[in-house]
Amino acid sequence: MRDDILKQIKAGEVSGMQFKERILDKYDIACELVAFSNSHGGKLVVGIKDKTGETNALSYSEVQETTNLLSDIASENVVPSILIKIDTVEVEDGNLVVATVKEGLNKPYHDNKGIVWVKNGADKRKVFDNAELAEMMTDCGSFAPDEAGVRDATVNDLDATTIKQFLGNRFDRVLEKKGLTGDAFNEASLDMICSAIAKGHDCEKILRNLRFIRPDGSLTVAAMLLFGKYTQRWMPMMTAKCICFAGNSIGSKVFRDKVNDADMEGNLLHQYDTIMDFFTRNLHNVQIGDEFNSMGKLEIPYTSLVEFTVNSLVHRSLNMKAPVRIFIFDNRVEIHSPGALPNGLTIDDIKAGTSMPRNMFLFNNAIYLLPYTGVGSGITRALDEDINVTFMNNDKAQEFVITVWREESNQVEGESNQVEEKSNQVQDSDTRLRHSGTDLYTSENDLDTRLRHSGTDLDTSENDLDTQLRHSDTPKVSLSNKQRDIVNFCSVPRTTKEILDRIGVSMHSKNRERYITSLVAAGYLQMTNPENPTASNQKYKKVTIK
């Protein structure tokens, strides 16, 4: 038994204390109990040295005194109070007292001074970060960040087209009975759709009944993530950073492609579309079969990328003020999702298909916009594609990382010098990162901003959005930064007014021709109602070429 306890001490699952030196230190004992309750539980052993494992056994009277003291501390010096299980273990020269502490259900716990403690390996540390405290509360179910309110946001800040798409998928059977399918659904207004779902209901009332609007009238975080027009205005870090590096090091100062922050701005559906576009233009297509004209497929199966991308967007921690980060290197693809696995999940659990969503409300509703089943089979389905993938659950850094290794035959060779030559024509501004603690990927004044105002346009390189049309019959047209922004903005269908408002120009015929009609003619945008170009409900959507 003593040997088992020593192993647990080294693993940080057990803390040891000597009776004669520390048993009367109620505060130190309380801190240990708080740390175990805020973490994943553990054991406190009285009668053994924490560092060396040397036994200093207790007499019968000392066992009685210790047992009473531990019970009092757990109820009086830990806030909120906890229940502990106390056992006695016989050793050669006396007894040890073992207090077993379970992971708490009412996190965060604190001592009588108001300090929150968590385990840090075999030791413990204080917690002052609000995000970490919120994560504790989320983990035990006492706080749901996806149901929290977004201050000052209103229904007018939501995208009607995305809401309509959501309602069409969620209430498809109801709408089918009402004859609102196909063209009839596309031509119907949002209010007509809402009234068909529930008589007398408008959009706001439907959203309130579906709990996207809180009783106090504020929008929930889930509503802004799913339907927001400009989600990052309210939640700047609920976004994704996508970079394709030249080489295999994150410290590389050159890259082949990077998604500008403005291009990623939008709700989860827009973010998902933009990320998948990033994958398809930077990963190689591999020929299937022996014939020259046989079909090709993406070097990393598209299905796997879909599952990993949706997982990172929907299951990320909403308490952590960090973006999803997606990196493509010459030999691998990395997807970094903020927040370690929740609810005690392990990597083996998720590989086996165990589903314990962190953001339950968001998870149950995003299924009507994003391509996943909602039954926990996403990771197992991705693994069925026979890919070389590794998972890392980093509790210390509070992130979950998926790494997909590229086949050696698909890795980029001999291009780094060419990319570096092009990059050097524009800038060498990544050197900021080597001399600063600022994270390149969360900086508001990063490389994107300077590229947009630079005389040399790196975005017009061979990895540009223009390359989407390289297999199209439509002549390729070089895009300006504003036009490129419009194309990505229209991943969700947009009206003429929304598009022109986006780039800050007036509703003039010349502006419509320059920024909309020309993109339709070039094959970058398509009308949602092409048979009636002048229709009042006409919208424009990005053309996605698979």
C-alpha positions in Angstrom: 0.0 0.0 0.0 2.9 2.3 0.9 4.5 1.7 -2.5 1.3 2.6 -4.3 1.0 5.8 -2.3 4.6 6.7 -3.3 3.8 6.2 -7.0 0.7 8.4 -6.6 2.7 11.1 -4.9 5.2 11.2 -7.9 2.2 11.4 -10.3 0.7 14.3 -8.4 -2.4 12.4 -7.4 -1.4 12.3 -3.7 0.0 15.0 -1.4 1.8 13.9 1.7 2.0 15.7 5.1 3.9 15.0 8.3 1.8 15.1 11.4 4.3 16.5 13.9 5.4 19.4 11.6 2.2 20.3 9.7 -0.9 18.8 11.0 -1.9 21.9 12.8 -1.5 24.1 9.7 -5.2 24.2 8.8 -4.7 26.7 6.0 -2.2 24.6 4.2 -4.4 21.6 4.4 -7.4 23.6 3.2 -5.3 24.8 0.1 -4.5 21.2 -0.8 -8.2 20.2 -0.5 -9.2 23.2 -2.6 -6.6 22.3 -5.3 -7.8 18.7 -5.5 -11.5 19.8 -5.8 -10.8 22.2 -8.6 -8.7 19.7 -10.5 -9.5 16.0 -11.0 -9.5 15.0 -7.3 -6.8 13.2 -5.4 -5.6 12.0 -2.0 -4.0 13.7 0.9 -1.9 11.3 3.1 -1.0 12.4 6.6 2.1 10.6 8.1 4.4 10.6 5.0 6.8 13.2 3.7 5.6 14.7 0.4 9.0 15.0 -1.3 10.9 11.9 -0.1 8.1 9.5 0.8 9.6 8.8 4.2 7.1 7.4 6.7 6.4 9.2 9.9 3.5 7.0 11.1 0.8 8.3 13.5 -0.2 6.8 16.8 -3.9 5.9 17.6 -4.5 9.3 19.3 -2.9 11.2 16.5 -5.1 9.3 14.0 -8.2 10.4 15.9 -7.0 14.0 16.1 -6.2 14.1 12.4 -9.5 12.5 11.3 -11.5 15.1 13.2 -9.3 18.0 12.0 -9.6 17.0 8.3 -13.4 16.7 8.5 -13.6 20.2 10.1 -11.3 21.8 7.5 -13.3 20.3 4.6 -16.6 21.8 6.0 -15.3 25.1 7.4 -12.1 26.1 5.5 -13.1 25.1 2.0 -15.7 27.3 0.2 -18.1 25.9 -0.7 -17.7 23.1 1.7 -16.8 19.6 0.5 -17.2 16.0 1.7 -14.1 13.8 2.0 -13.6 10.1 2.6 -11.1 9.3 5.3 -9.4 5.9 5.7 -6.7 4.6 7.9 -3.8 2.5 6.5 -1.6 0.3 8.8 2.1 0.4 8.4 5.0 -1.1 10.4 5.3 1.6 13.1 1.8 2.9 13.2 -0.9 4.3 10.8 -1.4 6.7 7.9 -4.5 8.7 7.4 -5.7 9.0 3.8 -8.3 11.6 2.8 -9.8 11.0 -0.6 -11.1 14.1 -2.4 -13.4 13.9 -5.4 -13.4 16.4 -8.3 -15.8 19.1 -7.2 -19.3 19.7 -8.6 -19.4 23.4 -7.6 -16.2 24.9 -9.0 -14.4 27.1 -8.5 -13.6 26.3 -4.8 -11.5 28.7 -2.7 -10.0 29.0 0.7 -11.1 31.4 3.4 -8.9 34.1 1.9 -10.8 33.8 -1.4 -7.9 32.3 -3.3 -8.6 29.6 -5.9 -6.0 26.8 -6.1 -5.5 24.0 -8.7 -3.0 21.2 -8.8 0.2 21.8 -10.8 1.8 18.4 -11.1 2.8 17.3 -7.6 2.4 20.9 -6.4 -0.4 23.5 -6.5 -0.8 27.0 -7.8 -3.0 30.0 -7.4 -5.5 31.0 -10.1 -6.3 34.6 -10.9 -7.3 34.3 -14.6 -11.1 34.8 -15.2 -11.0 32.6 -18.3 -9.6 29.7 -16.3 -12.2 30.2 -13.6 -15.0 30.2 -16.2 -13.5 27.1 -17.7 -13.8 25.4 -14.3 -17.4 26.3 -14.0 -18.1 25.2 -17.5 -16.4 21.8 -16.8 -18.6 21.1 -13.9 -21.8 22.4 -15.6 -22.4 25.4 -13.4 -21.8 27.8 -16.3 -22.7 27.6 -20.0 -20.7 30.1 -22.0 -22.6 29.5 -25.2 -25.8 30.6 -23.4 -24.3 33.7 -21.9 -25.4 37.1 -23.2 -23.7 39.3 -25.8 -23.8 42.9 -24.4 -25.6 45.5 -26.6 -26.1 43.1 -29.6 -29.6 43.0 -31.1 -31.4 40.9 -33.7 -30.4 43.5 -36.3 -26.8 42.3 -35.9 -27.8 38.8 -37.2 -27.7 37.7 -40.8 -31.2 37.0 -42.1 -30.0 34.6 -44.8 -28.1 32.4 -42.4 -31.1 32.3 -40.0 -33.4 31.4 -42.9 -31.0 28.5 -43.9 -30.9 27.3 -40.3 -34.7 27.4 -40.0 -35.1 25.6 -43.3 -32.9 22.7 -42.2 -34.3 22.5 -38.6 -38.0 22.7 -39.6 -37.8 21.1 -43.0 -40.7 18.7 -42.4 -43.0 21.5 -41.2 -42.1 23.7 -44.1 -42.6 20.8 -46.6 -46.1 20.4 -45.3 -46.7 24.1 -45.9 -45.4 23.8 -49.5 -42.3 26.0 -48.7 -39.6 24.0 -50.5 -37.3 24.6 -53.4 -38.0 27.9 -55.2 -41.0 28.7 -53.0 -38.7 28.6 -49.9 -36.0 30.7 -51.7 -38.4 33.4 -52.7 -40.2 33.5 -49.3 -39.1 36.2 -46.8 -37.8 35.3 -43.4 -41.0 36.5 -41.7 -43.0 34.3 -44.0 -40.9 31.3 -43.0 -41.2 32.1 -39.3 -45.0 32.5 -39.6 -45.2 29.1 -41.4 -43.3 27.5 -38.6 -45.5 29.0 -35.9 -48.5 31.1 -36.7 -48.1 34.7 -35.6 -44.4 34.4 -35.0 -41.8 36.7 -36.4 -38.0 36.1 -36.4 -37.4 37.6 -33.0 -40.1 35.5 -31.4 -38.9 32.3 -33.0 -35.3 33.0 -31.8 -36.6 33.7 -28.3 -38.6 30.5 -28.2 -35.5 28.6 -29.5 -33.5 30.2 -26.6 -31.2 32.2 -28.9 -32.5 35.3 -27.1 -32.3 35.4 -23.3 -35.2 36.4 -21.0 -33.5 39.8 -20.5 -33.6 40.4 -24.3 -29.9 40.0 -25.0 -28.6 37.7 -27.7 -26.7 34.6 -26.6 -23.1 33.8 -27.6 -24.4 30.9 -29.7 -26.8 33.2 -31.7 -23.9 35.5 -32.5 -21.6 32.6 -33.5 -24.2 31.0 -35.7 -25.9 34.0 -37.2 -23.8 37.1 -36.6 -23.1 39.4 -39.6 -19.9 40.7 -38.1 -19.3 38.2 -35.2 -15.8 39.5 -34.4 -17.1 43.0 -33.7 -18.6 41.5 -30.5 -16.2 38.6 -29.9 -12.8 39.4 -31.6 -11.1 36.2 -30.7 -13.9 33.9 -31.9 -12.2 33.5 -35.3 -9.5 31.4 -37.0 -6.0 32.1 -38.2 -4.8 30.1 -41.2 -1.2 30.1 -42.4 0.6 27.9 -44.9 4.3 28.0 -44.0 7.3 27.4 -46.2 9.2 24.6 -44.4 8.3 22.7 -41.3 8.9 25.3 -38.5 6.4 27.7 -37.0 9.3 30.0 -36.6 9.7 30.3 -40.4 9.6 33.9 -41.6 8.1 33.1 -45.0 4.8 31.6 -45.9 3.0 30.5 -49.0 -0.5 31.6 -48.1 -2.3 33.4 -45.2 -6.0 34.1 -44.8 -6.4 37.8 -43.9 -8.4 38.6 -40.8 -11.0 40.5 -42.8 -11.6 37.4 -45.0 -12.3 35.2 -42.0 -14.6 37.7 -40.4 -18.1 36.3 -40.0 -20.2 33.5 -38.4 -19.2 29.9 -38.0 -20.6 28.9 -41.4 -18.5 31.6 -43.1 -15.4 30.6 -41.1 -15.9 26.9 -42.0 -16.2 27.8 -45.7 -13.1 30.0 -45.6 -11.0 27.3 -43.8 -12.0 24.6 -46.3 -11.1 26.9 -49.2 -7.7 27.4 -47.5 -7.2 23.6 -47.4 -8.3 23.0 -50.9 -6.0 25.6 -52.4 -2.9 24.7 -50.4 -3.0 20.9 -50.3 -2.2 18.7 -53.3 -4.6 16.7 -55.4 -3.5 13.1 -55.8 -4.4 11.2 -59.0 -6.5 8.1 -58.4 -5.9 5.1 -60.7 -3.3 4.7 -63.5 -5.0 6.6 -66.3 -3.8 10.2 -66.9 -7.4 11.5 -66.9 -8.6 9.6 -63.8 -10.2 11.6 -61.0 -8.0 13.2 -58.4 -8.6 13.6 -54.7 -7.2 15.8 -52.0 -4.0 14.3 -50.4 -5.7 14.5 -47.0 -9.3 13.2 -47.4 -11.8 16.0 -47.5 -14.1 14.2 -45.1 -11.4 14.1 -42.5 -10.7 17.8 -42.9 -14.4 18.6 -42.6 -14.6 16.6 -39.3 -11.5 18.1 -37.8 -12.5 21.7 -38.8 -16.0 21.4 -37.4 -14.7 19.9 -34.2 -12.3 22.9 -33.8 -15.1 25.4 -34.3 -17.9 23.9 -32.3 -16.0 22.2 -29.4 -13.4 24.9 -28.8 -13.4 26.6 -25.4 -15.5 29.8 -25.5 -13.8 31.0 -22.3 -10.3 31.1 -23.8 -9.5 34.4 -25.5 -7.6 32.8 -28.4 -8.5 31.9 -32.0 -8.5 28.5 -33.6 -5.2 28.2 -35.4 -4.6 26.2 -38.6 -1.1 25.7 -39.9 0.0 23.9 -43.1 3.6 22.9 -43.2 5.5 21.0 -45.8 5.2 17.7 -43.9 2.0 18.1 -41.8 -1.2 20.0 -41.1 -1.9 21.2 -37.5 -5.3 22.3 -36.1 -5.0 24.0 -32.7 -8.3 24.3 -30.8 -8.4 26.5 -27.6 -9.2 24.5 -24.5 -8.0 21.0 -23.4 -10.5 18.1 -23.6 -13.5 18.8 -21.3 -15.2 16.7 -18.6 -12.2 14.4 -18.1 -12.3 13.1 -21.6 -9.1 11.3 -22.9 -7.7 10.9 -26.4 -8.7 7.2 -26.2 -12.3 8.2 -25.4 -12.7 10.4 -28.5 -11.0 7.8 -30.7 -13.7 5.4 -29.5 -16.5 7.8 -30.4 -17.3 9.1 -26.9 -19.2 12.4 -27.2 -19.3 14.9 -24.3 -19.8 18.3 -26.0 -18.3 21.3 -24.2 -20.8 23.7 -25.6 -24.0 21.7 -25.6 -26.4 24.4 -26.8 -24.1 25.4 -29.6 -23.5 21.8 -30.5 -27.2 20.9 -30.7 -27.9 23.8 -33.0 -24.8 24.1 -35.2 -25.8 20.8 -36.7 -28.4 22.6 -38.9 -25.7 24.7 -40.5 -22.4 22.7 -40.4 -21.8 19.2 -41.8 -21.7 16.9 -38.8 -24.0 14.2 -37.4 -24.0 15.2 -33.8 -23.6 11.6 -32.5 -19.9 11.6 -31.7 -18.9 9.7 -34.8 -16.9 12.5 -36.4 -13.4 11.6 -35.2 -13.9 7.8 -35.8 -15.2 8.6 -39.3 -12.2 10.7 -40.0 -9.9 8.0 -38.7 -11.6 5.5 -41.0 -10.0 7.4 -43.9 -6.7 5.7 -43.1 -4.7 8.9 -42.4 -1.6 9.4 -40.3 -2.9 11.5 -37.5 -1.9 12.3 -33.9 -3.7 14.0 -31.1 -2.3 16.0 -28.2 -4.3 17.1 -25.2 -2.3 19.9 -23.6 -3.6 20.8 -20.2 -0.8 23.2 -19.5 -1.3 25.2 -22.7 -5.0 24.7 -22.6 -5.4 23.5 -26.2 -6.2 20.4 -28.2 -4.0 19.8 -31.2 -4.7 17.6 -34.2 -1.7 16.8 -36.4 -2.2 15.2 -39.8 1.0 14.0 -41.4 1.4 14.5 -45.2 2.7 11.7 -47.3 6.3 12.2 -48.3 5.4 12.2 -52.0 3.0 15.1 -51.4 5.4 17.3 -49.4 6.5 20.5 -51.0 10.1 20.5 -52.2 12.3 23.1 -53.8 9.7 25.9 -53.4 10.9 27.6 -50.2 13.5 29.8 -52.0 10.9 30.9 -54.6 8.4 31.8 -51.9 11.1 33.6 -49.9 12.1 35.6 -52.9 8.5 36.7 -53.5 8.0 37.4 -49.8 11.1 39.5 -49.5 9.8 41.8 -52.2 7.0 42.7 -49.8 8.4 42.6 -46.3 10.4 41.1 -43.6 8.1 42.2 -40.9 7.8 38.8 -39.2 11.0 39.7 -37.4 8.8 41.6 -35.0 7.9 38.2 -33.5 11.5 37.3 -32.6 11.9 40.4 -30.4 8.4 40.6 -28.9 6.2 38.6 -26.6 3.2 39.4 -28.8 1.7 36.4 -30.6 1.8 37.0 -34.4 -1.6 35.3 -34.8 -3.5 37.5 -32.3 -2.0 40.8 -33.2 -4.4 43.3 -34.6 -1.7 45.1 -36.5 -0.1 42.1 -38.1 1.2 41.4 -41.5 -2.3 41.4 -43.1 -2.7 45.1 -42.4 0.5 46.1 -44.0 0.0 43.9 -47.1 -3.3 45.6 -47.7 -1.5 49.0 -47.9 1.7 47.7 -49.6 2.6 48.6 -53.2 3.4 45.0 -53.8 0.4 42.6 -53.6 1.5 39.2 -52.3 -2.1 38.0 -52.5 -1.8 37.9 -56.3 0.7 35.0 -56.2 0.0 31.6 -57.5 -1.7 30.6 -54.2 -4.2 33.5 -54.6 -8.0 33.2 -54.7 -7.7 33.6 -58.4 -6.3 30.1 -58.8 -9.8 28.7 -58.0 -10.6 29.4 -61.7 -7.6 27.8 -63.2 -9.7 24.8 -64.4 -12.6 27.0 -65.4 -13.6 28.1 -68.9 -14.1 31.6 -67.6 -11.1 33.9 -68.2 -9.1 34.6 -65.0 -9.3 38.1 -63.8 -6.9 39.6 -61.2 -8.8 40.8 -58.1 -8.2 43.9 -56.1 -8.1 43.7 -52.3 -11.7 45.0 -52.1 -13.0 42.6 -54.7 -11.2 39.7 -52.9 -12.8 40.8 -49.6 -16.3 40.9 -51.3 -15.9 37.3 -52.7 -15.0 35.9 -49.2 -17.7 38.0 -47.6 -20.3 36.4 -49.9 -19.6 32.9 -48.6 -23.0 33.6 -47.1 -25.4 35.2 -49.7 -25.4 39.0 -49.5 -27.6 41.7 -50.9 -26.2 44.5 -53.0 -26.6 47.0 -50.1 -24.7 44.6 -47.7 -21.9 44.2 -50.2 -21.5 47.9 -50.9 -21.8 48.8 -47.2 -19.1 46.3 -46.5 -16.5 48.2 -48.5 -17.9 51.7 -47.7 -19.2 52.9 -51.1 -22.5 54.3 -52.2 -25.4 52.5 -54.0 -24.3 53.9 -57.4 -24.7 51.9 -60.6 -20.9 52.3 -61.3 -20.1 50.8 -57.9 -22.5 47.9 -58.5 -20.9 47.3 -61.9 -17.3 47.5 -60.5 -17.7 45.5 -57.4 -20.6 43.1 -58.1 -21.6 42.7 -61.7 -17.9 42.3 -62.8 -17.4 39.5 -60.2 -20.5 37.7 -61.5 -19.2 38.0 -65.1 -15.7 36.7 -64.0 -17.2 33.7 -62.3 -16.4 34.6 -58.7 -20.0 35.4 -57.6 -23.3 33.9 -58.7 -26.9 35.2 -58.3 -29.3 33.4 -56.0 -32.0 34.2 -58.5 -30.3 34.2 -61.9 -33.6 34.0 -63.8 -34.6 37.4 -62.6 -31.5 39.6 -62.2 -33.3 42.7 -61.1 -35.4 40.9 -58.4 -35.8 42.8 -55.2 -34.6 39.9 -53.2 -31.6 39.2 -55.3 -28.4 38.2 -53.5 -24.9 37.1 -54.5 -23.0 34.1 -53.3 -19.4 33.0 -53.7 -18.8 30.4 -56.4 -17.0 27.4 -54.8 -15.0 25.3 -57.3 -14.3 21.9 -55.8 
